[in-house]
Amino acid sequence: MSEASPLISICIPTYNQTDLLRKTFESIAIQSFKNFEVVVTDDSDETGVKELAGEYADKFKLVYYHNKSSLGSPANWNLGLNLASGKYIKMMHHDDWFASADSLAVFADAAVKEPDAVLFFCESQVLNHADNSTSYNKPAKNLIAQLQRDPAVLFNHNFIGAPSAVMFRNDGQRFDEHLKYLVDVEFYIRLLRKTLRFVYISKPLIVNTSNNPDQVTASSMNRETQLGEYSYLYNVVYRGKLPSLSLSRFFIYLFKHYRLHSLSEIAGFGFSPPKPEWYFRLLLLFAKKYS
């Protein structure tokens, strides 16, 4: 990064949808803080995103890159990180937007005040696409305290929220491309295990949409993804340690809910079964007994 590099790179991975992306761009254009660039990595098989990006090229510094073949998420996210020149990365999904004109300024101010922090996250307003209702993702103080002790508290409770709610230092960290549903959780845990220096901003700086049928989350609620990714994440985070009582109960529920017959099925999904396997076989027996 040169001296002329912006403080913040707003990375927006896109795929075809332009209706909400226009809202994202509009929210960026009115930001009071101006020392940023926008990096759009386009996985589309249509030209809509490119044309829309062209409309905003004179409103803020915009780097646009179209993939010759679709990378999918999170590889397309990582491409944006590779192209970013800012000191900090502000992820924004193409169906989320800044809640106010000062949102980015609040993130930037937090970075200046806490230069040792590696992760910044905010309260977010959640707009339900299905019924147009609104709620707020606002983690309780006890959860923030738990996060300060052990980032693994996020394993099956991602109270940080979607990537659009975070900003992080641009220090070479990349998203794990083995994952798509739990990719943000794994990234948060890995980042915070290096240092527990984070900043929580208790203001709704982001509007995050939910229950959109085109979102990765919607396409990930199946037994292959859920059983496979939670097994993978357990192995990455705990490395063969016996799970706590609460996590044991979680896996019993998971096995029961998705009617897992054998741990070998998880291998068939392209993931290693959770370890130690002897213990998880016992959990599977409990799940079958009480199903």
TAPECOR-V211708 format. One record per run of one state. SS is the DSSP state (H for helix, E for strand, L for the rest). FROM is the first residue (numbers start at 0). TO is the last residue. If there is no record, write none. Layout:
BEGIN
ss=SS from=FROM to=TO
ss=SS from=FROM to=TO
END
This chain:
BEGIN
ss=L from=0 to=6
ss=E from=7 to=13
ss=L from=14 to=17
ss=H from=18 to=28
ss=L from=29 to=34
ss=E from=35 to=41
ss=L from=42 to=46
ss=H from=47 to=55
ss=L from=56 to=60
ss=E from=61 to=65
ss=L from=66 to=73
ss=H from=74 to=82
ss=L from=83 to=86
ss=E from=87 to=90
ss=L from=91 to=95
ss=E from=96 to=97
ss=L from=98 to=101
ss=H from=102 to=112
ss=L from=113 to=117
ss=E from=118 to=127
ss=L from=128 to=132
ss=E from=133 to=136
ss=L from=137 to=139
ss=H from=140 to=148
ss=L from=149 to=149
ss=H from=150 to=153
ss=L from=154 to=161
ss=H from=162 to=164
ss=E from=165 to=168
ss=L from=169 to=181
ss=H from=182 to=193
ss=L from=194 to=196
ss=E from=197 to=209
ss=L from=210 to=214
ss=H from=215 to=218
ss=L from=219 to=221
ss=H from=222 to=237
ss=L from=238 to=243
ss=H from=244 to=256
ss=L from=257 to=262
ss=H from=263 to=267
ss=L from=268 to=275
ss=H from=276 to=288
ss=L from=289 to=290
END
